[in-house]
């Protein structure tokens, strides 16, 4: 498993500004959290969706590939960082 955090730099009011993902070995999203500008959150697994968030329909590109687009700031995070955010997902607003 790997874990990533992606900041999306944009002004779109209905799109998330942070995306956190747990990825399998083929980079498919196992769990995903989206955080919106107003602080609301959505999350998804293969079996559950909340707040309009859905798992990706294809594998997530590498961090290097994501970084080629200047509207994204991507980094790897630890499992512990992801788990902390996952545990807080129930605070959907």
Number of C-alpha atoms within 10 A of each C-alpha: 12 16 22 21 22 21 16 17 13 12 10 10 10 9 13 23 20 19 19 25 27 23 18 15 9 12 18 18 25 16 23 26 25 25 21 16 15 11 12 14 23 22 24 22 17 12 9 11 15 16 15 10 18 20 20 17 8 10 14 17 12 11 16 10 10 16 15 10 10 9 13 17 16 20 15 13 16 13 14 10 13 21 13 11 13 17 9 11 20 12 10 13 10
